[in-house]
């Protein structure tokens, strides 16, 4: 083993590679998700359709590399994106 290989720093957790900046609207939706609101409720609050909220949620899940809304909230809390 070379000296370079022996001193390598381990890579960060995989989800950090996929962590892309959220848009301001995605942050709004994420904040409402953290409050337990449904797509319909978030749409009514923000004045957009539940379908549009669903698109934002899908984008959030992809950017955070999360499989569920709860998983997204857990990752967002650990990354400091939302407070619960």
GUTOR-132813 format. One record per atom (N, C-alpha, C, CB): x, y, z; residue in one letter; atom name. Coordinates in Angstrom, 2 decimals. Glycine has a CB too. Layout:
+---------+---------+---------+-----+------+
!       u !       v !       w ! res ! atom !
+---------+---------+---------+-----+------+
!       X !       Y !       Z !   A !   CA !
...
+---------+---------+---------+-----+------+
This chain:
+---------+---------+---------+-----+------+
!       u !       v !       w ! res ! atom !
+---------+---------+---------+-----+------+
!    0.84 !   -1.17 !    0.00 !   X !    N !
!    0.00 !    0.00 !    0.00 !   X !   CA !
!    0.89 !    1.24 !    0.00 !   X !    C !
!   -0.96 !   -0.01 !    1.22 !   X !   CB !
!    0.58 !    2.18 !   -0.87 !   X !    N !
!    1.38 !    3.39 !   -0.95 !   X !   CA !
!    0.99 !    4.36 !    0.17 !   X !    C !
!    1.21 !    4.07 !   -2.32 !   X !   CB !
!    1.83 !    5.34 !    0.40 !   X !    N !
!    1.56 !    6.35 !    1.43 !   X !   CA !
!    0.29 !    7.11 !    1.11 !   X !    C !
!    2.74 !    7.32 !    1.55 !   X !   CB !
!    0.05 !    7.39 !   -0.18 !   X !    N !
!   -1.15 !    8.12 !   -0.58 !   X !   CA !
!   -2.40 !    7.34 !   -0.21 !   X !    C !
!   -1.12 !    8.41 !   -2.08 !   X !   CB !
!   -2.41 !    6.04 !   -0.46 !   X !    N !
!   -3.57 !    5.22 !   -0.14 !   X !   CA !
!   -3.80 !    5.13 !    1.37 !   X !    C !
!   -3.42 !    3.83 !   -0.73 !   X !   CB !
!   -2.74 !    5.12 !    2.14 !   X !    N !
!   -2.86 !    4.99 !    3.59 !   X !   CA !
!   -3.41 !    6.26 !    4.24 !   X !    C !
!   -1.51 !    4.66 !    4.18 !   X !   CB !
!   -3.28 !    7.41 !    3.58 !   X !    N !
!   -3.71 !    8.67 !    4.19 !   X !   CA !
!   -5.00 !    9.21 !    3.57 !   X !    C !
!   -2.62 !    9.70 !    4.07 !   X !   CB !
!   -5.69 !    8.42 !    2.79 !   X !    N !
!   -6.93 !    8.89 !    2.17 !   X !   CA !
!   -7.99 !    9.16 !    3.22 !   X !    C !
!   -7.44 !    7.88 !    1.15 !   X !   CB !
!   -8.72 !   10.22 !    3.01 !   X !    N !
!   -9.84 !   10.56 !    3.88 !   X !   CA !
!  -11.06 !    9.82 !    3.36 !   X !    C !
!  -10.09 !   12.12 !    3.93 !   X !   CB !
!  -11.84 !    9.21 !    4.23 !   X !    N !
!  -13.02 !    8.49 !    3.75 !   X !   CA !
!  -14.01 !    9.45 !    3.11 !   X !    C !
!  -13.69 !    7.72 !    4.90 !   X !   CB !
!  -14.75 !    9.00 !    2.11 !   X !    N !
!  -15.70 !    9.88 !    1.44 !   X !   CA !
!  -16.85 !   10.25 !    2.37 !   X !    C !
!  -16.24 !    9.21 !    0.18 !   X !   CB !
!  -17.50 !   11.38 !    2.10 !   X !    N !
!  -18.66 !   11.77 !    2.90 !   X !   CA !
!  -19.82 !   10.81 !    2.65 !   X !    C !
!  -19.08 !   13.22 !    2.59 !   X !   CB !
!  -20.83 !   10.84 !    3.48 !   X !    N !
!  -21.99 !    9.98 !    3.26 !   X !   CA !
!  -22.56 !   10.19 !    1.86 !   X !    C !
!  -23.07 !   10.25 !    4.32 !   X !   CB !
!  -23.06 !    9.12 !    1.22 !   X !    N !
!  -23.54 !    9.22 !   -0.15 !   X !   CA !
!  -24.60 !   10.28 !   -0.38 !   X !    C !
!  -24.06 !    7.92 !   -0.59 !   X !   CB !
!  -25.49 !   10.51 !    0.61 !   X !    N !
!  -26.56 !   11.47 !    0.35 !   X !   CA !
!  -26.03 !   12.89 !    0.18 !   X !    C !
!  -27.56 !   11.44 !    1.48 !   X !   CB !
!  -24.85 !   13.20 !    0.68 !   X !    N !
!  -24.32 !   14.55 !    0.52 !   X !   CA !
!  -23.91 !   14.84 !   -0.92 !   X !    C !
!  -23.13 !   14.75 !    1.43 !   X !   CB !
!  -23.56 !   13.80 !   -1.68 !   X !    N !
!  -23.23 !   14.02 !   -3.08 !   X !   CA !
!  -24.44 !   14.48 !   -3.86 !   X !    C !
!  -22.65 !   12.75 !   -3.70 !   X !   CB !
!  -25.60 !   13.93 !   -3.52 !   X !    N !
!  -26.81 !   14.25 !   -4.25 !   X !   CA !
!  -27.49 !   15.50 !   -3.72 !   X !    C !
!  -27.76 !   13.08 !   -4.20 !   X !   CB !
!  -27.02 !   16.04 !   -2.62 !   X !    N !
!  -27.67 !   17.19 !   -2.01 !   X !   CA !
!  -27.46 !   18.42 !   -2.89 !   X !    C !
!  -27.13 !   17.44 !   -0.59 !   X !   CB !
!  -28.50 !   18.78 !   -3.60 !   X !    N !
!  -28.47 !   19.95 !   -4.47 !   X !   CA !
!  -29.28 !   21.05 !   -3.78 !   X !    C !
!  -29.05 !   19.63 !   -5.89 !   X !   CB !
!  -28.97 !   22.28 !   -4.13 !   X !    N !
!  -29.73 !   23.37 !   -3.50 !   X !   CA !
!  -31.21 !   23.29 !   -3.86 !   X !    C !
!  -29.15 !   24.73 !   -3.93 !   X !   CB !
!  -32.04 !   23.51 !   -2.87 !   X !    N !
!  -33.48 !   23.55 !   -3.10 !   X !   CA !
!  -33.87 !   24.96 !   -3.50 !   X !    C !
!  -34.26 !   23.10 !   -1.84 !   X !   CB !
!  -34.88 !   25.06 !   -4.37 !   X !    N !
!  -35.39 !   26.37 !   -4.76 !   X !   CA !
!  -36.15 !   26.96 !   -3.57 !   X !    C !
!  -36.32 !   26.27 !   -6.02 !   X !   CB !
!  -36.39 !   28.26 !   -3.59 !   X !    N !
!  -37.18 !   28.85 !   -2.49 !   X !   CA !
!  -38.56 !   28.18 !   -2.34 !   X !    C !
!  -37.36 !   30.35 !   -2.73 !   X !   CB !
!  -39.21 !   27.84 !   -3.46 !   X !    N !
!  -40.53 !   27.19 !   -3.38 !   X !   CA !
!  -40.40 !   25.79 !   -2.79 !   X !    C !
!  -41.18 !   27.12 !   -4.78 !   X !   CB !
!  -39.35 !   25.07 !   -3.17 !   X !    N !
!  -39.13 !   23.74 !   -2.60 !   X !   CA !
!  -38.89 !   23.83 !   -1.10 !   X !    C !
!  -37.94 !   23.04 !   -3.28 !   X !   CB !
!  -38.19 !   24.86 !   -0.66 !   X !    N !
!  -37.98 !   25.04 !    0.78 !   X !   CA !
!  -39.30 !   25.32 !    1.50 !   X !    C !
!  -37.00 !   26.19 !    1.04 !   X !   CB !
!  -40.18 !   26.11 !    0.86 !   X !    N !
!  -41.50 !   26.37 !    1.44 !   X !   CA !
!  -42.28 !   25.06 !    1.58 !   X !    C !
!  -42.29 !   27.37 !    0.56 !   X !   CB !
!  -42.30 !   24.28 !    0.50 !   X !    N !
!  -43.02 !   23.01 !    0.52 !   X !   CA !
!  -42.43 !   22.09 !    1.58 !   X !    C !
!  -42.98 !   22.33 !   -0.87 !   X !   CB !
!  -41.11 !   22.03 !    1.66 !   X !    N !
!  -40.45 !   21.19 !    2.66 !   X !   CA !
!  -40.83 !   21.62 !    4.08 !   X !    C !
!  -38.92 !   21.26 !    2.48 !   X !   CB !
!  -40.91 !   22.91 !    4.30 !   X !    N !
!  -41.30 !   23.41 !    5.63 !   X !   CA !
!  -42.72 !   22.97 !    5.97 !   X !    C !
!  -41.20 !   24.95 !    5.67 !   X !   CB !
!  -43.63 !   23.01 !    5.00 !   X !    N !
!  -45.01 !   22.58 !    5.27 !   X !   CA !
!  -45.09 !   21.07 !    5.43 !   X !    C !
!  -45.93 !   23.03 !    4.14 !   X !   CB !
!  -44.27 !   20.34 !    4.68 !   X !    N !
!  -44.22 !   18.88 !    4.86 !   X !   CA !
!  -43.79 !   18.57 !    6.29 !   X !    C !
!  -43.25 !   18.21 !    3.84 !   X !   CB !
!  -42.81 !   19.32 !    6.79 !   X !    N !
!  -42.33 !   19.08 !    8.16 !   X !   CA !
!  -43.40 !   19.37 !    9.20 !   X !    C !
!  -41.09 !   19.93 !    8.43 !   X !   CB !
!  -44.42 !   20.14 !    8.81 !   X !    N !
!  -45.55 !   20.42 !    9.71 !   X !   CA !
!  -46.67 !   19.40 !    9.56 !   X !    C !
!  -46.09 !   21.82 !    9.46 !   X !   CB !
!  -46.44 !   18.40 !    8.69 !   X !    N !
!  -47.41 !   17.33 !    8.52 !   X !   CA !
!  -48.53 !   17.62 !    7.54 !   X !    C !
!  -48.00 !   17.00 !    9.82 !   X !   CB !
!  -48.38 !   18.65 !    6.73 !   X !    N !
!  -49.42 !   19.02 !    5.78 !   X !   CA !
!  -49.43 !   18.09 !    4.56 !   X !    C !
!  -49.23 !   20.47 !    5.33 !   X !   CB !
!  -50.62 !   17.85 !    4.02 !   X !    N !
!  -50.78 !   17.04 !    2.81 !   X !   CA !
!  -50.53 !   17.92 !    1.58 !   X !    C !
!  -52.20 !   16.39 !    2.76 !   X !   CB !
!  -50.41 !   17.27 !    0.43 !   X !    N !
!  -50.23 !   18.04 !   -0.81 !   X !   CA !
!  -51.40 !   18.99 !   -1.02 !   X !    C !
!  -50.10 !   17.09 !   -2.02 !   X !   CB !
!  -52.62 !   18.52 !   -0.75 !   X !    N !
!  -53.80 !   19.36 !   -0.91 !   X !   CA !
!  -53.72 !   20.58 !    0.00 !   X !    C !
!  -55.07 !   18.56 !   -0.63 !   X !   CB !
!  -53.38 !   20.36 !    1.26 !   X !    N !
!  -53.29 !   21.47 !    2.22 !   X !   CA !
!  -52.19 !   22.46 !    1.83 !   X !    C !
!  -53.03 !   20.93 !    3.63 !   X !   CB !
!  -51.04 !   21.95 !    1.42 !   X !    N !
!  -49.94 !   22.82 !    1.02 !   X !   CA !
!  -50.34 !   23.64 !   -0.19 !   X !    C !
!  -48.67 !   22.00 !    0.71 !   X !   CB !
!  -51.01 !   23.00 !   -1.14 !   X !    N !
!  -51.48 !   23.72 !   -2.33 !   X !   CA !
!  -52.42 !   24.85 !   -1.97 !   X !    C !
!  -52.17 !   22.76 !   -3.28 !   X !   CB !
!  -53.34 !   24.59 !   -1.04 !   X !    N !
!  -54.28 !   25.62 !   -0.61 !   X !   CA !
!  -53.55 !   26.77 !    0.08 !   X !    C !
!  -55.35 !   25.02 !    0.33 !   X !   CB !
!  -52.57 !   26.45 !    0.89 !   X !    N !
!  -51.80 !   27.48 !    1.61 !   X !   CA !
!  -51.01 !   28.34 !    0.64 !   X !    C !
!  -50.85 !   26.83 !    2.63 !   X !   CB !
!  -50.36 !   27.70 !   -0.34 !   X !    N !
!  -49.48 !   28.42 !   -1.27 !   X !   CA !
!  -50.20 !   28.94 !   -2.51 !   X !    C !
!  -48.35 !   27.53 !   -1.69 !   X !   CB !
!  -51.46 !   28.58 !   -2.68 !   X !    N !
!  -52.21 !   29.04 !   -3.84 !   X !   CA !
!  -51.79 !   28.35 !   -5.13 !   X !    C !
!  -52.06 !   30.52 !   -3.98 !   X !   CB !
!  -51.41 !   27.07 !   -5.02 !   X !    N !
!  -51.03 !   26.28 !   -6.18 !   X !   CA !
!  -51.80 !   24.96 !   -6.11 !   X !    C !
!  -49.48 !   26.04 !   -6.24 !   X !   CB !
!  -51.80 !   24.20 !   -7.21 !   X !    N !
!  -52.54 !   22.95 !   -7.22 !   X !   CA !
!  -51.80 !   21.86 !   -6.44 !   X !    C !
!  -52.79 !   22.49 !   -8.66 !   X !   CB !
!  -52.56 !   20.87 !   -5.98 !   X !    N !
!  -51.97 !   19.72 !   -5.30 !   X !   CA !
!  -51.01 !   18.99 !   -6.24 !   X !    C !
!  -53.07 !   18.75 !   -4.78 !   X !   CB !
!  -51.32 !   19.00 !   -7.54 !   X !    N !
!  -50.44 !   18.37 !   -8.52 !   X !   CA !
!  -49.08 !   19.07 !   -8.56 !   X !    C !
!  -51.09 !   18.39 !   -9.93 !   X !   CB !
!  -49.09 !   20.41 !   -8.53 !   X !    N !
!  -47.84 !   21.17 !   -8.53 !   X !   CA !
!  -47.05 !   20.87 !   -7.26 !   X !    C !
!  -48.12 !   22.68 !   -8.64 !   X !   CB !
!  -47.73 !   20.76 !   -6.14 !   X !    N !
!  -47.06 !   20.40 !   -4.89 !   X !   CA !
!  -46.42 !   19.03 !   -5.04 !   X !    C !
!  -48.06 !   20.40 !   -3.71 !   X !   CB !
!  -47.15 !   18.09 !   -5.66 !   X !    N !
!  -46.61 !   16.74 !   -5.86 !   X !   CA !
!  -45.33 !   16.78 !   -6.69 !   X !    C !
!  -47.66 !   15.85 !   -6.55 !   X !   CB !
!  -45.28 !   17.63 !   -7.69 !   X !    N !
!  -44.08 !   17.79 !   -8.51 !   X !   CA !
!  -42.93 !   18.33 !   -7.65 !   X !    C !
!  -44.36 !   18.75 !   -9.72 !   X !   CB !
!  -43.21 !   19.33 !   -6.82 !   X !    N !
!  -42.20 !   19.88 !   -5.92 !   X !   CA !
!  -41.69 !   18.81 !   -4.94 !   X !    C !
!  -42.76 !   21.09 !   -5.14 !   X !   CB !
!  -42.62 !   18.02 !   -4.40 !   X !    N !
!  -42.23 !   16.97 !   -3.46 !   X !   CA !
!  -41.32 !   15.97 !   -4.15 !   X !    C !
!  -43.49 !   16.25 !   -2.89 !   X !   CB !
!  -41.65 !   15.59 !   -5.37 !   X !    N !
!  -40.80 !   14.67 !   -6.12 !   X !   CA !
!  -39.41 !   15.22 !   -6.35 !   X !    C !
!  -41.43 !   14.34 !   -7.44 !   X !   CB !
!  -39.34 !   16.52 !   -6.65 !   X !    N !
!  -38.05 !   17.18 !   -6.84 !   X !   CA !
!  -37.25 !   17.20 !   -5.54 !   X !    C !
!  -38.25 !   18.60 !   -7.37 !   X !   CB !
!  -37.92 !   17.49 !   -4.45 !   X !    N !
!  -37.27 !   17.51 !   -3.13 !   X !   CA !
!  -36.72 !   16.13 !   -2.80 !   X !    C !
!  -38.27 !   17.96 !   -2.03 !   X !   CB !
!  -37.54 !   15.10 !   -3.00 !   X !    N !
!  -37.10 !   13.73 !   -2.72 !   X !   CA !
!  -35.86 !   13.38 !   -3.55 !   X !    C !
!  -38.24 !   12.72 !   -3.00 !   X !   CB !
!  -35.88 !   13.77 !   -4.81 !   X !    N !
!  -34.74 !   13.49 !   -5.67 !   X !   CA !
!  -33.49 !   14.23 !   -5.24 !   X !    C !
!  -35.06 !   13.84 !   -7.10 !   X !   CB !
!  -33.64 !   15.51 !   -4.94 !   X !    N !
!  -32.48 !   16.31 !   -4.55 !   X !   CA !
!  -31.88 !   15.86 !   -3.22 !   X !    C !
!  -32.87 !   17.77 !   -4.46 !   X !   CB !
!  -32.73 !   15.38 !   -2.32 !   X !    N !
!  -32.25 !   14.93 !   -1.02 !   X !   CA !
!  -31.94 !   13.44 !   -1.01 !   X !    C !
!  -33.27 !   15.24 !    0.05 !   X !   CB !
!  -32.18 !   12.79 !   -2.16 !   X !    N !
!  -31.96 !   11.35 !   -2.27 !   X !   CA !
!  -32.73 !   10.61 !   -1.18 !   X !    C !
!  -30.44 !   11.02 !   -2.19 !   X !   CB !
!  -33.99 !   10.99 !   -1.03 !   X !    N !
!  -34.86 !   10.42 !   -0.01 !   X !   CA !
!  -35.94 !    9.58 !   -0.67 !   X !    C !
!  -35.49 !   11.53 !    0.87 !   X !   CB !
!  -36.42 !    8.57 !    0.03 !   X !    N !
!  -37.44 !    7.70 !   -0.54 !   X !   CA !
!  -38.85 !    8.05 !   -0.09 !   X !    C !
!  -37.13 !    6.27 !   -0.19 !   X !   CB !
!  -38.98 !    8.75 !    1.02 !   X !    N !
!  -40.30 !    9.14 !    1.53 !   X !   CA !
!  -40.24 !   10.58 !    2.05 !   X !    C !
!  -40.78 !    8.17 !    2.66 !   X !   CB !
!  -41.42 !   11.12 !    2.32 !   X !    N !
!  -41.47 !   12.48 !    2.89 !   X !   CA !
!  -40.77 !   12.52 !    4.25 !   X !    C !
!  -42.94 !   12.94 !    3.03 !   X !   CB !
!  -40.99 !   11.50 !    5.06 !   X !    N !
!  -40.35 !   11.44 !    6.37 !   X !   CA !
!  -38.84 !   11.34 !    6.26 !   X !    C !
!  -40.87 !   10.25 !    7.16 !   X !   CB !
!  -38.38 !   10.56 !    5.30 !   X !    N !
!  -36.94 !   10.44 !    5.06 !   X !   CA !
!  -36.36 !   11.79 !    4.63 !   X !    C !
!  -36.66 !    9.36 !    3.98 !   X !   CB !
!  -37.10 !   12.51 !    3.79 !   X !    N !
!  -36.66 !   13.83 !    3.34 !   X !   CA !
!  -36.55 !   14.80 !    4.52 !   X !    C !
!  -37.63 !   14.40 !    2.29 !   X !   CB !
!  -37.52 !   14.74 !    5.42 !   X !    N !
!  -37.49 !   15.62 !    6.59 !   X !   CA !
!  -36.30 !   15.27 !    7.47 !   X !    C !
!  -38.80 !   15.50 !    7.40 !   X !   CB !
!  -36.05 !   13.99 !    7.68 !   X !    N !
!  -34.91 !   13.57 !    8.51 !   X !   CA !
!  -33.60 !   14.09 !    7.91 !   X !    C !
!  -34.86 !   12.03 !    8.64 !   X !   CB !
!  -33.45 !   13.96 !    6.60 !   X !    N !
!  -32.23 !   14.44 !    5.95 !   X !   CA !
!  -32.15 !   15.97 !    6.00 !   X !    C !
!  -32.17 !   13.95 !    4.49 !   X !   CB !
!  -33.29 !   16.63 !    5.81 !   X !    N !
!  -33.30 !   18.09 !    5.84 !   X !   CA !
!  -32.95 !   18.61 !    7.23 !   X !    C !
!  -34.66 !   18.62 !    5.41 !   X !   CB !
!  -33.44 !   17.95 !    8.25 !   X !    N !
!  -33.12 !   18.36 !    9.63 !   X !   CA !
!  -31.63 !   18.17 !    9.89 !   X !    C !
!  -33.96 !   17.56 !   10.66 !   X !   CB !
!  -31.10 !   17.01 !    9.48 !   X !    N !
!  -29.68 !   16.76 !    9.73 !   X !   CA !
!  -28.77 !   17.69 !    8.91 !   X !    C !
!  -29.34 !   15.31 !    9.41 !   X !   CB !
!  -29.28 !   18.19 !    7.78 !   X !    N !
!  -28.50 !   19.12 !    6.95 !   X !   CA !
!  -28.76 !   20.57 !    7.35 !   X !    C !
!  -28.83 !   18.92 !    5.48 !   X !   CB !
!  -29.66 !   20.79 !    8.33 !   X !    N !
!  -29.94 !   22.15 !    8.76 !   X !   CA !
!  -30.86 !   22.93 !    7.84 !   X !    C !
!  -28.67 !   22.90 !    8.91 !   X !   CB !
!  -31.61 !   22.24 !    6.98 !   X !    N !
!  -32.50 !   22.92 !    6.05 !   X !   CA !
!  -33.83 !   23.31 !    6.69 !   X !    C !
!  -32.75 !   22.04 !    4.84 !   X !   CB !
!  -34.26 !   22.52 !    7.67 !   X !    N !
!  -35.49 !   22.84 !    8.41 !   X !   CA !
!  -35.29 !   22.51 !    9.87 !   X !    C !
!  -36.71 !   22.06 !    7.84 !   X !   CB !
!  -36.07 !   23.16 !   10.69 !   X !    N !
!  -36.07 !   22.88 !   12.13 !   X !   CA !
!  -37.44 !   22.33 !   12.47 !   X !    C !
!  -35.73 !   24.17 !   12.99 !   X !   CB !
!  -37.45 !   21.32 !   13.31 !   X !    N !
!  -38.74 !   20.75 !   13.73 !   X !   CA !
!  -38.95 !   20.91 !   15.21 !   X !    C !
!  -38.82 !   19.27 !   13.35 !   X !   CB !
+---------+---------+---------+-----+------+
